[in-house]
């Protein structure tokens, strides 16, 4: 087996251009924890309590939601080991159910889920960064949007530059948000030691003005489970994990119980400083908690939200771009998006697509048109969401299933692809195939780019 070539020049193009396996167990845990714990636990963890009706039932639901998440994530880990390809939900649905269902997952994620999630997280980040600058009023609209855009552009550049930088940022900010939540939990324990646990006693914990029905409990579980969303994001970067067969299950066993512990005891801490009604009325629970218990340092909680949202945006950009990359590799998106930088081995076109404003603009215009026809009742919201998903069918039939496209059309697409390659300096990653005469063979998929 020949020794691997060591690059003496960081700018030198490696012999084999491919995504690098740079995500170890620590970074894998940081991706899961960082994507699950966003700003919600700091701002508004009251949905479960609102529907459960009592503190005791709410805490039980938080624990059960964590256990259910562990069960689901273990099933997902088995999928990740059985189908060791990046792309998460999309890769598994396509492999099991076929091209059209897989494309619809990809379509809905790129059209709605990814851009809107990133926008909301970036706006939350900018709002809390600007809060000290405008303490007596809401930050100006333009300032908030500009700072959110700068945040997205900065993290997109980092993701384009180096996977190692991305994982280091994720590790750092995940540690920061865990320390902030640890502070909340410790303050809660101090409150308990001082005797401030009236609403945690068995005699009062399950008191409720109304008996919650099955529907309310189901909604409480839904709210709790939603707070654990993001547990599946590690599977979006399977091909960049070191030893995924071992590290995916290990990361899950470490991360999900940790998040469950943090969620349960953070809510316990909040109840030691606020009564249930005060918690429900608060617009930013951790901020209210900090104002009550941190004395001259209430700024710690807004700063914690900043850490949490910045790290969350970084993790979401990193994982969602691999969904776009995986879809292009399977032929469901333009081939340019399946290419990676020749020196940095990062999927730059896919990352640039993830902050693209075209999709949310088209989406908003589409819904503005639909609103003209007065969709008022709640059941129709679900129907319109289904319509969005089904719009992917003609795109799939025309763009992917239709093989006999006119030559001029294919020539235009190929010209645009080569221009995009030159602009981003990217090629297809080369896949390793069995050795012959002691020399590893590679697939030369980039001849047109080099000739051009």
RANOR-V310806 format. One record per backbone hydrogen bond with DSSP energy under -0.5 kcal/mol. NH is the residue of the N-H (numbers start at 1). CO is the residue of the C=O. E is the energy in kcal/mol with one decimal. If there is no record, write none. Layout:
<<NH & CO & E> <NH & CO & E>>
This chain:
<<2 & 438 & -0.6> <7 & 5 & -0.5> <8 & 6 & -0.6> <10 & 8 & -0.5> <12 & 9 & -2.2> <14 & 342 & -0.7> <17 & 15 & -0.5> <18 & 16 & -0.8> <22 & 20 & -1.4> <22 & 240 & -0.7> <23 & 240 & -2.1> <24 & 22 & -0.8> <28 & 24 & -2.2> <29 & 25 & -2.5> <30 & 26 & -2.1> <31 & 27 & -2.1> <32 & 28 & -1.9> <33 & 29 & -2.9> <34 & 30 & -2.6> <35 & 31 & -1.8> <36 & 32 & -2.1> <37 & 33 & -2.8> <38 & 36 & -1.1> <42 & 39 & -0.9> <43 & 39 & -2.1> <44 & 40 & -1.7> <47 & 44 & -0.6> <50 & 46 & -2.7> <51 & 47 & -1.7> <52 & 48 & -2.7> <53 & 49 & -2.2> <56 & 205 & -3.1> <58 & 54 & -1.9> <59 & 55 & -2.3> <60 & 56 & -1.8> <61 & 57 & -2.3> <62 & 58 & -2.1> <63 & 59 & -1.9> <64 & 60 & -2.7> <65 & 61 & -2.6> <66 & 62 & -1.5> <67 & 63 & -2.0> <68 & 64 & -2.7> <69 & 65 & -2.0> <70 & 66 & -2.0> <71 & 67 & -2.0> <72 & 68 & -2.5> <73 & 69 & -2.8> <74 & 70 & -2.0> <75 & 71 & -1.7> <76 & 72 & -2.1> <77 & 73 & -2.2> <78 & 74 & -1.8> <79 & 75 & -1.6> <80 & 76 & -2.4> <81 & 77 & -1.8> <82 & 78 & -2.4> <83 & 79 & -3.3> <84 & 82 & -0.5> <85 & 83 & -2.7> <88 & 85 & -0.5> <88 & 235 & -1.4> <90 & 87 & -1.2> <92 & 88 & -2.0> <93 & 89 & -2.8> <94 & 90 & -2.4> <95 & 91 & -1.9> <96 & 92 & -2.2> <97 & 93 & -2.9> <98 & 93 & -0.7> <98 & 94 & -1.1> <102 & 98 & -1.6> <103 & 99 & -2.6> <104 & 100 & -2.2> <105 & 101 & -1.7> <106 & 102 & -2.1> <107 & 103 & -3.2> <108 & 104 & -2.4> <109 & 105 & -1.9> <110 & 106 & -2.5> <111 & 107 & -2.4> <112 & 108 & -2.0> <113 & 108 & -1.6> <114 & 109 & -2.9> <116 & 112 & -1.9> <117 & 113 & -2.1> <118 & 114 & -2.3> <119 & 115 & -2.1> <120 & 116 & -2.5> <121 & 117 & -2.3> <122 & 118 & -2.4> <123 & 119 & -2.4> <124 & 120 & -2.2> <125 & 121 & -2.3> <126 & 122 & -2.4> <127 & 123 & -2.2> <128 & 124 & -1.9> <129 & 125 & -1.9> <130 & 126 & -2.2> <131 & 127 & -0.6> <133 & 130 & -0.6> <134 & 130 & -1.9> <135 & 132 & -0.6> <137 & 134 & -0.9> <144 & 140 & -2.3> <145 & 141 & -2.2> <146 & 142 & -2.8> <147 & 143 & -2.3> <148 & 144 & -1.9> <149 & 145 & -2.3> <150 & 146 & -2.5> <151 & 147 & -2.3> <152 & 148 & -2.1> <153 & 149 & -2.6> <154 & 150 & -2.8> <155 & 151 & -2.3> <156 & 152 & -2.2> <157 & 153 & -2.3> <158 & 154 & -2.2> <159 & 155 & -2.3> <160 & 156 & -2.0> <161 & 157 & -2.0> <162 & 158 & -2.3> <166 & 162 & -1.6> <167 & 163 & -2.4> <168 & 164 & -2.1> <169 & 165 & -2.6> <170 & 166 & -2.5> <171 & 167 & -2.6> <172 & 168 & -2.5> <173 & 169 & -2.7> <174 & 170 & -2.1> <175 & 171 & -2.1> <176 & 172 & -2.1> <177 & 173 & -2.2> <178 & 174 & -2.1> <179 & 175 & -2.2> <180 & 176 & -2.0> <181 & 177 & -2.2> <182 & 178 & -2.4> <183 & 179 & -2.1> <184 & 180 & -1.7> <185 & 181 & -2.4> <186 & 182 & -2.7> <187 & 183 & -2.5> <188 & 184 & -1.9> <189 & 185 & -2.2> <190 & 186 & -2.3> <191 & 187 & -2.1> <192 & 188 & -2.1> <193 & 189 & -2.4> <194 & 190 & -1.4> <195 & 192 & -1.6> <196 & 191 & -2.7> <197 & 195 & -1.5> <200 & 197 & -1.6> <201 & 197 & -0.6> <201 & 198 & -0.8> <204 & 201 & -1.2> <205 & 201 & -3.3> <206 & 202 & -0.6> <207 & 204 & -1.6> <212 & 210 & -0.6> <217 & 213 & -2.2> <218 & 214 & -2.5> <219 & 215 & -2.2> <220 & 216 & -2.3> <221 & 217 & -2.5> <222 & 218 & -2.3> <223 & 219 & -2.5> <224 & 220 & -2.5> <225 & 221 & -3.1> <226 & 222 & -2.2> <227 & 223 & -1.4> <228 & 224 & -0.6> <228 & 225 & -1.0> <229 & 226 & -1.5> <231 & 228 & -1.0> <233 & 230 & -1.5> <235 & 232 & -1.0> <236 & 233 & -1.4> <237 & 234 & -1.6> <238 & 235 & -0.8> <240 & 237 & -1.9> <241 & 238 & -1.7> <242 & 23 & -2.7> <243 & 241 & -0.6> <244 & 241 & -0.6> <246 & 243 & -1.2> <247 & 243 & -2.6> <248 & 244 & -2.1> <250 & 246 & -1.7> <251 & 247 & -2.5> <252 & 248 & -1.9> <253 & 249 & -2.6> <254 & 250 & -1.7> <255 & 251 & -2.9> <256 & 252 & -1.9> <257 & 252 & -0.5> <258 & 254 & -1.2> <259 & 255 & -2.7> <260 & 256 & -2.7> <261 & 257 & -2.5> <262 & 258 & -2.4> <263 & 259 & -2.9> <264 & 260 & -2.5> <265 & 261 & -2.4> <266 & 262 & -1.9> <267 & 263 & -1.9> <268 & 264 & -1.8> <269 & 265 & -2.2> <270 & 266 & -2.3> <271 & 267 & -1.8> <272 & 268 & -1.1> <272 & 269 & -0.6> <273 & 269 & -0.8> <273 & 270 & -1.1> <274 & 270 & -1.7> <279 & 275 & -2.1> <280 & 276 & -2.2> <281 & 277 & -1.9> <282 & 278 & -1.1> <285 & 43 & -2.6> <286 & 42 & -3.3> <288 & 284 & -2.3> <289 & 285 & -2.7> <290 & 286 & -2.6> <291 & 287 & -2.4> <292 & 288 & -1.5> <293 & 289 & -2.0> <294 & 290 & -2.7> <297 & 294 & -2.2> <300 & 297 & -1.4> <301 & 298 & -1.0> <302 & 298 & -0.7> <303 & 299 & -2.2> <304 & 300 & -1.9> <305 & 301 & -1.9> <306 & 302 & -1.9> <307 & 303 & -2.3> <308 & 304 & -2.5> <309 & 305 & -2.7> <310 & 306 & -2.4> <311 & 307 & -2.3> <312 & 308 & -2.1> <313 & 309 & -2.5> <314 & 310 & -2.0> <315 & 311 & -2.3> <316 & 312 & -2.4> <317 & 313 & -2.7> <318 & 314 & -2.2> <319 & 315 & -2.2> <320 & 316 & -2.8> <321 & 317 & -1.7> <322 & 318 & -0.6> <322 & 319 & -0.6> <323 & 319 & -0.9> <324 & 320 & -1.5> <325 & 321 & -2.3> <326 & 322 & -2.5> <327 & 323 & -2.3> <328 & 324 & -2.0> <329 & 325 & -2.0> <330 & 326 & -1.4> <331 & 328 & -1.4> <332 & 327 & -2.5> <333 & 327 & -0.7> <337 & 334 & -1.7> <338 & 335 & -1.9> <339 & 336 & -1.5> <340 & 427 & -3.4> <341 & 346 & -2.7> <342 & 425 & -2.1> <345 & 341 & -1.6> <348 & 346 & -2.0> <351 & 347 & -2.1> <352 & 348 & -2.6> <353 & 349 & -1.9> <354 & 350 & -1.4> <355 & 351 & -0.6> <355 & 352 & -0.7> <356 & 353 & -1.3> <360 & 356 & -0.5> <361 & 357 & -1.9> <362 & 358 & -2.8> <363 & 359 & -2.7> <364 & 360 & -2.5> <365 & 361 & -2.4> <366 & 362 & -2.4> <367 & 363 & -2.3> <368 & 364 & -2.2> <369 & 365 & -2.0> <370 & 366 & -1.8> <371 & 367 & -2.4> <372 & 368 & -0.8> <372 & 369 & -0.8> <373 & 370 & -1.4> <374 & 371 & -2.0> <376 & 374 & -1.1> <380 & 377 & -0.7> <381 & 378 & -1.7> <382 & 378 & -0.8> <382 & 379 & -0.5> <383 & 379 & -1.2> <384 & 380 & -2.5> <385 & 381 & -1.9> <386 & 382 & -1.8> <387 & 383 & -1.7> <388 & 384 & -1.9> <389 & 385 & -1.7> <390 & 386 & -2.4> <391 & 387 & -1.2> <391 & 388 & -0.5> <392 & 389 & -1.6> <393 & 390 & -1.8> <395 & 391 & -0.8> <396 & 392 & -2.5> <397 & 393 & -2.6> <398 & 394 & -2.8> <399 & 395 & -2.8> <400 & 396 & -2.0> <401 & 396 & -2.3> <402 & 397 & -1.2> <403 & 401 & -1.1> <405 & 403 & -1.3> <410 & 406 & -1.8> <411 & 407 & -2.5> <412 & 408 & -2.0> <413 & 409 & -2.2> <414 & 410 & -2.6> <415 & 411 & -2.4> <416 & 412 & -2.5> <417 & 413 & -2.3> <418 & 414 & -2.4> <419 & 415 & -2.2> <420 & 416 & -2.4> <421 & 417 & -2.3> <422 & 418 & -2.2> <423 & 419 & -2.2> <424 & 420 & -2.4> <425 & 421 & -1.9> <426 & 421 & -1.2> <427 & 340 & -2.7> <429 & 338 & -0.6> <430 & 17 & -3.4> <433 & 441 & -1.6> <436 & 439 & -2.2> <439 & 436 & -1.6> <441 & 433 & -0.8> <443 & 431 & -0.7> <444 & 442 & -0.6> <445 & 443 & -1.4> <450 & 446 & -2.1> <451 & 447 & -2.9> <452 & 448 & -2.1>>
